[in-house]
Amino acid sequence: MKKTMTRYSLSLALFSLLSSQTFAQKQSKVEDFTAENLFTNNIEGPNFDKAGNLYVVNFKEDGTIGKVNPDGTCELFLTLPKGSTANAIQFDKAGNMYLADFSGHNVLKVDMKTKAVSTYCHNDAFNQPNDICITKKDVIFASDPSWKNSTGKIWRIDKGGKETLLTDQMGTTNGICLSPDEKTLYVNESIQRKVWAFDVDLAGNISKKRLFASFEDGGLDGMKCDAKGNLYVCRWGLGKILVFSKKGKLLKEVQLKGLQSSNLVFSPNGKYAYVTLQDRKGMERFKVK
């Protein structure tokens, strides 16, 4: 009797596990949001402004910013100065747009009313600013990889545009984001396939570098934290978004249609994650809890 009950319990547990996986899969149904081939293969950096408008870099040609309408149609928002190519978008409290300009080795600032583009920060020691995140106090953290050397840096850019090198002891730095309480900075390394976590103090300094996750295959690209602090990681080349708890536990895998997931952003209402796909040159989306 005891043995029979054990088998029954195991069967019930297995059924519950499969049911929960099926439910999770239903909750993560992926759908096209834009058509394919509207952007270049450098599509990246999706982000919403305070009014709920979605912007994405490299619409139709490199060196542009596209505006994506709620129905998935797209239009040109602005063209950057010659020599500049954006890779990431962030907004400050006043609504200004900031761009990681990897080909111009800058962080650019855009006045959203006039569309005037200015250089917010430039340093000859920049490799090529790749991704940026911003605090509630408008302090920017930037990843800065050297793809040729498989090394990277992390910079802090204080309000006003003054840059500080936080570390140059990194692999190929790429995705970067802050936890909701802004006490943890996550940075990944594309070539080394590692995600690192740092403590962030009130002055914006980082410390206590620790390995958060590592992988044996695929690449790593953009990352974002949801409101609960779960970390969403783009697995470039594998077409997946991995969701980790803030303690590093893998919670979910979302399989996309395209393979080259470069970055993602959550909708203002928190119901959807919008993903840029470089192989499809467009966007997909899926529901999140």
C-alpha positions in Angstrom: 0.0 0.0 0.0 2.8 2.4 0.9 4.6 1.6 -2.4 1.4 2.2 -4.4 0.8 5.5 -2.7 4.3 6.6 -3.4 3.9 5.8 -7.1 0.6 7.7 -7.1 2.1 10.7 -5.4 5.0 10.7 -7.9 2.5 10.4 -10.8 0.5 13.3 -9.4 3.6 15.4 -9.0 4.7 14.7 -12.5 1.2 15.6 -13.9 1.2 18.8 -11.9 4.7 19.7 -13.2 3.7 19.1 -16.8 0.5 21.0 -16.3 2.3 24.0 -14.9 4.8 23.9 -17.8 1.9 23.8 -20.3 0.3 26.7 -18.6 3.5 28.7 -18.6 4.0 27.9 -22.3 0.5 29.2 -23.0 1.3 32.4 -21.1 4.4 32.9 -23.2 2.8 32.6 -26.7 5.0 34.6 -29.0 3.5 36.7 -31.9 4.9 39.0 -34.5 4.5 42.7 -33.6 6.0 44.3 -36.7 6.5 43.0 -40.2 9.9 41.6 -41.1 12.7 43.6 -42.8 11.6 47.0 -41.6 14.8 47.6 -39.8 18.5 46.8 -40.5 20.3 43.8 -39.0 21.4 46.3 -36.3 17.9 46.6 -34.8 18.3 47.1 -31.1 17.5 49.2 -28.1 13.7 49.3 -27.9 12.3 51.7 -25.3 9.1 53.6 -24.4 8.9 57.3 -23.6 6.7 58.6 -20.8 3.8 59.1 -23.3 3.9 55.4 -24.2 5.6 55.8 -27.6 7.9 53.0 -28.6 11.3 53.8 -30.3 13.8 51.4 -31.9 17.1 52.1 -33.5 18.1 51.6 -37.2 14.8 51.9 -39.1 15.4 51.0 -42.8 19.0 52.1 -42.6 21.7 52.4 -39.9 22.0 55.8 -38.2 18.2 56.3 -37.8 15.6 56.1 -35.0 12.2 54.6 -35.8 8.9 55.1 -34.1 6.8 52.0 -33.7 3.0 52.6 -33.6 0.7 50.5 -31.4 -0.5 48.5 -34.4 3.1 47.6 -35.3 3.5 49.9 -38.2 6.7 52.0 -38.2 7.9 55.5 -39.3 11.1 57.4 -39.3 11.6 59.6 -36.2 15.0 61.1 -36.9 18.3 60.6 -38.7 21.4 60.9 -36.6 24.5 63.0 -37.7 26.8 61.3 -40.2 29.1 58.8 -38.5 26.7 57.9 -35.6 24.9 54.7 -35.2 22.7 54.1 -32.1 22.6 50.8 -30.3 20.4 51.6 -27.2 17.8 54.1 -26.1 17.0 55.5 -22.6 15.0 58.4 -21.4 15.6 60.8 -18.4 13.0 62.2 -16.1 12.6 65.3 -18.3 11.8 63.1 -21.3 15.1 63.6 -23.2 16.4 60.6 -25.2 19.9 59.2 -24.7 21.6 56.9 -27.3 24.6 54.7 -27.1 26.4 55.7 -30.3 28.8 52.8 -31.0 30.2 54.0 -34.3 30.7 57.6 -33.1 32.0 56.5 -29.7 29.6 58.8 -27.9 26.5 58.9 -25.8 24.1 61.2 -27.6 21.2 63.3 -26.3 18.1 64.1 -28.2 15.6 66.9 -27.5 12.3 65.2 -28.2 10.6 68.5 -29.0 13.0 69.8 -31.5 14.7 66.5 -32.4 18.1 68.3 -32.0 20.9 65.8 -31.4 23.9 66.7 -29.3 26.9 64.9 -27.9 26.2 64.3 -24.2 29.4 62.4 -23.4 32.5 61.5 -25.4 35.8 60.0 -24.3 38.6 58.8 -26.5 39.0 55.9 -24.2 35.5 54.6 -25.2 35.7 51.4 -27.3 32.1 51.7 -28.6 29.3 52.3 -26.1 27.0 49.4 -26.6 24.1 49.4 -24.1 23.0 51.8 -21.4 20.6 52.0 -18.5 19.6 55.0 -16.4 18.7 55.6 -12.8 15.9 57.6 -11.3 18.5 60.4 -10.7 19.4 60.3 -14.4 22.8 58.6 -13.9 23.7 56.4 -16.9 25.6 53.2 -16.8 27.2 52.1 -20.1 28.7 48.8 -21.3 31.7 49.3 -23.6 33.0 46.2 -25.4 36.1 45.7 -27.5 35.0 42.9 -29.8 38.5 42.6 -31.3 40.2 42.0 -28.0 37.2 40.2 -26.3 37.5 42.7 -23.4 35.2 45.4 -22.1 34.6 48.3 -19.7 31.8 49.7 -17.6 31.3 53.4 -17.4 29.2 55.7 -15.2 28.0 58.9 -16.7 26.7 61.4 -14.1 24.0 63.9 -14.8 25.6 66.6 -16.9 27.7 64.2 -18.9 30.8 63.6 -16.7 32.1 60.0 -17.2 33.8 57.8 -14.7 35.4 54.4 -15.6 34.1 51.9 -13.1 36.1 48.9 -14.3 38.1 47.7 -17.3 38.5 44.2 -16.0 35.7 42.6 -18.0 35.1 40.4 -21.0 33.1 41.6 -23.9 30.5 43.7 -22.1 27.1 44.0 -23.7 23.7 43.8 -22.0 23.4 46.1 -18.9 20.5 46.8 -16.6 19.6 47.8 -13.0 17.4 46.1 -10.5 14.2 48.0 -9.6 15.7 49.2 -6.3 18.8 50.3 -8.2 21.1 48.4 -5.8 22.2 45.8 -8.2 23.8 46.3 -11.6 23.7 43.3 -14.1 26.2 43.2 -16.9 26.8 40.3 -19.3 29.7 39.3 -21.5 28.8 38.1 -25.0 31.9 36.1 -25.9 32.5 34.7 -22.4 28.7 33.9 -22.0 28.6 35.1 -18.4 26.2 37.4 -16.5 27.7 39.3 -13.6 26.0 41.2 -10.7 27.5 44.2 -8.8 26.4 46.0 -5.8 25.7 49.7 -6.4 26.2 52.3 -3.7 24.5 55.7 -3.4 27.4 57.4 -5.3 27.0 55.1 -8.2 30.1 53.0 -7.5 30.0 49.3 -8.1 31.5 46.5 -5.9 31.2 42.8 -4.9 31.4 41.5 -8.5 29.8 38.0 -8.5 28.9 35.5 -11.2 25.1 35.4 -11.7 24.8 32.9 -14.6 27.0 31.3 -17.2 26.3 29.4 -20.4 28.1 26.9 -22.6 26.6 27.9 -26.0 24.9 30.7 -27.8 25.5 34.4 -27.2 24.2 37.1 -24.8 22.8 40.5 -25.6 20.3 42.8 -24.0 18.8 42.4 -20.6 15.9 43.9 -18.6 14.5 43.6 -15.1 10.8 43.4 -14.5 9.0 45.1 -11.6 9.7 42.1 -9.3 13.4 42.1 -10.0 13.4 39.1 -12.3 16.1 39.3 -15.0 15.2 38.7 -18.6 18.2 37.7 -20.7 18.4 37.7 -24.5 20.1 34.5 -25.7 21.4 35.8 -29.1 21.7 33.0 -31.7 19.4 30.6 -29.8 16.2 32.7 -30.1 15.4 32.5 -26.4 14.6 34.8 -23.5 15.6 33.3 -20.2 13.9 34.6 -17.0 15.9 34.4 -13.8 14.8 35.3 -10.3 16.9 37.8 -8.5 18.5 34.9 -6.6 19.7 33.4 -10.0 17.1 30.6 -10.3 15.9 30.0 -13.9 12.2 30.5 -13.9 11.2 30.3 -17.5 12.5 29.9 -21.1 10.6 31.7 -23.9 11.3 30.4 -27.4 11.0 33.1 -30.0 10.4 32.7 -33.7 13.7 34.4 -34.7 17.1 33.5 -33.5 19.0 36.7 -33.0 17.2 38.3 -30.1 19.1 41.6 -29.4 17.1 43.4 -26.7 13.7 43.7 -25.1 11.6 46.2 -23.3 8.4 45.9 -21.2 5.2 47.7 -22.2 4.2 50.6 -19.9 1.3 48.5 -18.5 3.7 45.6 -17.9 1.6 43.1 -19.8 4.0 42.5 -22.8 7.7 42.1 -23.5 8.7 43.5 -26.9 11.8 41.9 -28.4 14.0 43.0 -31.3 15.2 40.3 -33.7 18.3 41.0 -35.9 17.8 38.0 -38.2 14.1 39.0 -38.9 14.8 42.7 -38.8 11.7 43.3 -36.9 10.0 42.7 -33.5 8.1 40.0 -31.7 6.2 40.2 -28.4 4.9 37.9 -25.7 2.7 38.3 -22.6 4.3 38.5 -19.2 2.6 38.1 -15.8 
